[in-house]
Amino acid sequence: MKRGPIVAGVLIVGLSGLLLWNTLGAQRVECHACVEFGGQHNCAAASAASKAEATKSAVSTACGVLARGMDQSIACDNTKPVSLECKSPS
């Protein structure tokens, strides 16, 4: 049996595992944010390496449904969430 395909398979599995471990390991905080903008309300969750990054991502995701156009998107992204809950995995 040729060793080339076996070595290639082991490398692919190893690199896939490393990529998954790095991706999941970097996301240490998960935040759930609710935003009010333009008389509407929406909530979203996001995870990131820090609370600030997770909060910003959750607010931006929630605003994606509420805002129309670039100006409203920027204004909504800069609003303070009406509720924010963050947790770190144990």
PyMOL commands that place a pseudoatom at each C-alpha (Angstrom):
pseudoatom trace, name=CA, resn=MET, resi=1, chain=A, elem=C, hetatm=0, pos=[0.000, 0.000, 0.000]
pseudoatom trace, name=CA, resn=LYS, resi=2, chain=A, elem=C, hetatm=0, pos=[1.258, 3.448, -0.892]
pseudoatom trace, name=CA, resn=ARG, resi=3, chain=A, elem=C, hetatm=0, pos=[1.994, 5.831, 1.991]
pseudoatom trace, name=CA, resn=GLY, resi=4, chain=A, elem=C, hetatm=0, pos=[1.205, 9.041, 0.064]
pseudoatom trace, name=CA, resn=PRO, resi=5, chain=A, elem=C, hetatm=0, pos=[-2.608, 8.945, 0.411]
pseudoatom trace, name=CA, resn=ILE, resi=6, chain=A, elem=C, hetatm=0, pos=[-2.357, 7.952, 4.087]
pseudoatom trace, name=CA, resn=VAL, resi=7, chain=A, elem=C, hetatm=0, pos=[0.035, 10.802, 4.871]
pseudoatom trace, name=CA, resn=ALA, resi=8, chain=A, elem=C, hetatm=0, pos=[-2.188, 13.248, 2.968]
pseudoatom trace, name=CA, resn=GLY, resi=9, chain=A, elem=C, hetatm=0, pos=[-5.254, 12.054, 4.886]
pseudoatom trace, name=CA, resn=VAL, resi=10, chain=A, elem=C, hetatm=0, pos=[-3.515, 12.427, 8.240]
pseudoatom trace, name=CA, resn=LEU, resi=11, chain=A, elem=C, hetatm=0, pos=[-2.348, 15.940, 7.321]
pseudoatom trace, name=CA, resn=ILE, resi=12, chain=A, elem=C, hetatm=0, pos=[-5.839, 17.004, 6.227]
pseudoatom trace, name=CA, resn=VAL, resi=13, chain=A, elem=C, hetatm=0, pos=[-7.427, 15.692, 9.437]
pseudoatom trace, name=CA, resn=GLY, resi=14, chain=A, elem=C, hetatm=0, pos=[-4.701, 17.325, 11.534]
pseudoatom trace, name=CA, resn=LEU, resi=15, chain=A, elem=C, hetatm=0, pos=[-5.002, 20.709, 9.852]
pseudoatom trace, name=CA, resn=SER, resi=16, chain=A, elem=C, hetatm=0, pos=[-8.800, 20.601, 10.053]
pseudoatom trace, name=CA, resn=GLY, resi=17, chain=A, elem=C, hetatm=0, pos=[-8.612, 19.868, 13.778]
pseudoatom trace, name=CA, resn=LEU, resi=18, chain=A, elem=C, hetatm=0, pos=[-6.124, 22.684, 14.348]
pseudoatom trace, name=CA, resn=LEU, resi=19, chain=A, elem=C, hetatm=0, pos=[-8.289, 25.156, 12.424]
pseudoatom trace, name=CA, resn=LEU, resi=20, chain=A, elem=C, hetatm=0, pos=[-11.395, 24.167, 14.403]
pseudoatom trace, name=CA, resn=TRP, resi=21, chain=A, elem=C, hetatm=0, pos=[-9.542, 24.380, 17.720]
pseudoatom trace, name=CA, resn=ASN, resi=22, chain=A, elem=C, hetatm=0, pos=[-8.143, 27.849, 16.903]
pseudoatom trace, name=CA, resn=THR, resi=23, chain=A, elem=C, hetatm=0, pos=[-11.501, 29.150, 15.719]
pseudoatom trace, name=CA, resn=LEU, resi=24, chain=A, elem=C, hetatm=0, pos=[-13.486, 27.956, 18.720]
pseudoatom trace, name=CA, resn=GLY, resi=25, chain=A, elem=C, hetatm=0, pos=[-10.745, 28.773, 21.206]
pseudoatom trace, name=CA, resn=ALA, resi=26, chain=A, elem=C, hetatm=0, pos=[-10.611, 32.430, 20.182]
pseudoatom trace, name=CA, resn=GLN, resi=27, chain=A, elem=C, hetatm=0, pos=[-14.300, 32.970, 20.913]
pseudoatom trace, name=CA, resn=ARG, resi=28, chain=A, elem=C, hetatm=0, pos=[-14.250, 33.231, 24.675]
pseudoatom trace, name=CA, resn=VAL, resi=29, chain=A, elem=C, hetatm=0, pos=[-17.205, 35.572, 25.347]
pseudoatom trace, name=CA, resn=GLU, resi=30, chain=A, elem=C, hetatm=0, pos=[-20.787, 35.292, 24.118]
pseudoatom trace, name=CA, resn=CYS, resi=31, chain=A, elem=C, hetatm=0, pos=[-23.115, 38.303, 24.311]
pseudoatom trace, name=CA, resn=HIS, resi=32, chain=A, elem=C, hetatm=0, pos=[-26.845, 38.648, 23.706]
pseudoatom trace, name=CA, resn=ALA, resi=33, chain=A, elem=C, hetatm=0, pos=[-27.851, 42.253, 22.929]
pseudoatom trace, name=CA, resn=CYS, resi=34, chain=A, elem=C, hetatm=0, pos=[-31.237, 43.864, 22.290]
pseudoatom trace, name=CA, resn=VAL, resi=35, chain=A, elem=C, hetatm=0, pos=[-31.450, 47.157, 20.390]
pseudoatom trace, name=CA, resn=GLU, resi=36, chain=A, elem=C, hetatm=0, pos=[-34.216, 49.686, 19.808]
pseudoatom trace, name=CA, resn=PHE, resi=37, chain=A, elem=C, hetatm=0, pos=[-33.944, 51.802, 16.677]
pseudoatom trace, name=CA, resn=GLY, resi=38, chain=A, elem=C, hetatm=0, pos=[-36.537, 53.634, 14.619]
pseudoatom trace, name=CA, resn=GLY, resi=39, chain=A, elem=C, hetatm=0, pos=[-39.331, 52.478, 16.905]
pseudoatom trace, name=CA, resn=GLN, resi=40, chain=A, elem=C, hetatm=0, pos=[-38.441, 48.816, 16.380]
pseudoatom trace, name=CA, resn=HIS, resi=41, chain=A, elem=C, hetatm=0, pos=[-36.805, 46.255, 18.626]
pseudoatom trace, name=CA, resn=ASN, resi=42, chain=A, elem=C, hetatm=0, pos=[-34.491, 43.351, 17.741]
pseudoatom trace, name=CA, resn=CYS, resi=43, chain=A, elem=C, hetatm=0, pos=[-32.085, 41.043, 19.573]
pseudoatom trace, name=CA, resn=ALA, resi=44, chain=A, elem=C, hetatm=0, pos=[-29.050, 39.056, 18.434]
pseudoatom trace, name=CA, resn=ALA, resi=45, chain=A, elem=C, hetatm=0, pos=[-26.198, 37.011, 19.878]
pseudoatom trace, name=CA, resn=ALA, resi=46, chain=A, elem=C, hetatm=0, pos=[-22.524, 36.898, 18.956]
pseudoatom trace, name=CA, resn=SER, resi=47, chain=A, elem=C, hetatm=0, pos=[-19.279, 35.478, 20.313]
pseudoatom trace, name=CA, resn=ALA, resi=48, chain=A, elem=C, hetatm=0, pos=[-15.745, 36.846, 20.143]
pseudoatom trace, name=CA, resn=ALA, resi=49, chain=A, elem=C, hetatm=0, pos=[-12.452, 36.966, 21.997]
pseudoatom trace, name=CA, resn=SER, resi=50, chain=A, elem=C, hetatm=0, pos=[-13.498, 39.933, 24.164]
pseudoatom trace, name=CA, resn=LYS, resi=51, chain=A, elem=C, hetatm=0, pos=[-16.703, 41.358, 25.633]
pseudoatom trace, name=CA, resn=ALA, resi=52, chain=A, elem=C, hetatm=0, pos=[-16.322, 44.565, 23.604]
pseudoatom trace, name=CA, resn=GLU, resi=53, chain=A, elem=C, hetatm=0, pos=[-15.976, 42.669, 20.314]
pseudoatom trace, name=CA, resn=ALA, resi=54, chain=A, elem=C, hetatm=0, pos=[-18.877, 40.330, 21.100]
pseudoatom trace, name=CA, resn=THR, resi=55, chain=A, elem=C, hetatm=0, pos=[-21.106, 43.269, 22.103]
pseudoatom trace, name=CA, resn=LYS, resi=56, chain=A, elem=C, hetatm=0, pos=[-20.258, 45.214, 18.952]
pseudoatom trace, name=CA, resn=SER, resi=57, chain=A, elem=C, hetatm=0, pos=[-20.961, 42.184, 16.765]
pseudoatom trace, name=CA, resn=ALA, resi=58, chain=A, elem=C, hetatm=0, pos=[-24.286, 41.402, 18.489]
pseudoatom trace, name=CA, resn=VAL, resi=59, chain=A, elem=C, hetatm=0, pos=[-25.458, 45.033, 18.200]
pseudoatom trace, name=CA, resn=SER, resi=60, chain=A, elem=C, hetatm=0, pos=[-24.427, 45.175, 14.542]
pseudoatom trace, name=CA, resn=THR, resi=61, chain=A, elem=C, hetatm=0, pos=[-26.291, 41.942, 13.794]
pseudoatom trace, name=CA, resn=ALA, resi=62, chain=A, elem=C, hetatm=0, pos=[-29.424, 43.198, 15.539]
pseudoatom trace, name=CA, resn=CYS, resi=63, chain=A, elem=C, hetatm=0, pos=[-29.196, 46.501, 13.669]
pseudoatom trace, name=CA, resn=GLY, resi=64, chain=A, elem=C, hetatm=0, pos=[-28.920, 44.690, 10.349]
pseudoatom trace, name=CA, resn=VAL, resi=65, chain=A, elem=C, hetatm=0, pos=[-32.658, 43.965, 10.558]
pseudoatom trace, name=CA, resn=LEU, resi=66, chain=A, elem=C, hetatm=0, pos=[-33.694, 47.397, 11.843]
pseudoatom trace, name=CA, resn=ALA, resi=67, chain=A, elem=C, hetatm=0, pos=[-31.648, 49.839, 9.774]
pseudoatom trace, name=CA, resn=ARG, resi=68, chain=A, elem=C, hetatm=0, pos=[-32.198, 50.745, 6.138]
pseudoatom trace, name=CA, resn=GLY, resi=69, chain=A, elem=C, hetatm=0, pos=[-29.230, 52.189, 4.285]
pseudoatom trace, name=CA, resn=MET, resi=70, chain=A, elem=C, hetatm=0, pos=[-25.712, 53.052, 5.362]
pseudoatom trace, name=CA, resn=ASP, resi=71, chain=A, elem=C, hetatm=0, pos=[-26.602, 56.165, 7.411]
pseudoatom trace, name=CA, resn=GLN, resi=72, chain=A, elem=C, hetatm=0, pos=[-29.159, 54.294, 9.510]
pseudoatom trace, name=CA, resn=SER, resi=73, chain=A, elem=C, hetatm=0, pos=[-26.812, 51.334, 9.858]
pseudoatom trace, name=CA, resn=ILE, resi=74, chain=A, elem=C, hetatm=0, pos=[-24.060, 53.515, 11.281]
pseudoatom trace, name=CA, resn=ALA, resi=75, chain=A, elem=C, hetatm=0, pos=[-26.493, 55.338, 13.588]
pseudoatom trace, name=CA, resn=CYS, resi=76, chain=A, elem=C, hetatm=0, pos=[-27.968, 52.061, 14.851]
pseudoatom trace, name=CA, resn=ASP, resi=77, chain=A, elem=C, hetatm=0, pos=[-24.539, 50.486, 15.382]
pseudoatom trace, name=CA, resn=ASN, resi=78, chain=A, elem=C, hetatm=0, pos=[-23.663, 53.471, 17.607]
pseudoatom trace, name=CA, resn=THR, resi=79, chain=A, elem=C, hetatm=0, pos=[-26.726, 53.092, 19.846]
pseudoatom trace, name=CA, resn=LYS, resi=80, chain=A, elem=C, hetatm=0, pos=[-26.431, 51.610, 23.310]
pseudoatom trace, name=CA, resn=PRO, resi=81, chain=A, elem=C, hetatm=0, pos=[-28.205, 48.251, 23.636]
pseudoatom trace, name=CA, resn=VAL, resi=82, chain=A, elem=C, hetatm=0, pos=[-31.356, 48.311, 25.789]
pseudoatom trace, name=CA, resn=SER, resi=83, chain=A, elem=C, hetatm=0, pos=[-30.283, 44.987, 27.257]
pseudoatom trace, name=CA, resn=LEU, resi=84, chain=A, elem=C, hetatm=0, pos=[-26.961, 43.188, 27.213]
pseudoatom trace, name=CA, resn=GLU, resi=85, chain=A, elem=C, hetatm=0, pos=[-26.013, 39.849, 28.704]
pseudoatom trace, name=CA, resn=CYS, resi=86, chain=A, elem=C, hetatm=0, pos=[-22.540, 38.393, 28.288]
pseudoatom trace, name=CA, resn=LYS, resi=87, chain=A, elem=C, hetatm=0, pos=[-21.054, 35.140, 29.523]
pseudoatom trace, name=CA, resn=SER, resi=88, chain=A, elem=C, hetatm=0, pos=[-17.767, 33.328, 29.267]
pseudoatom trace, name=CA, resn=PRO, resi=89, chain=A, elem=C, hetatm=0, pos=[-17.761, 29.570, 28.754]
pseudoatom trace, name=CA, resn=SER, resi=90, chain=A, elem=C, hetatm=0, pos=[-16.682, 27.644, 31.817]
for i in range(1, 90): cmd.bond("trace and resi %d" % i, "trace and resi %d" % (i + 1))
show_as sticks, trace
zoom trace
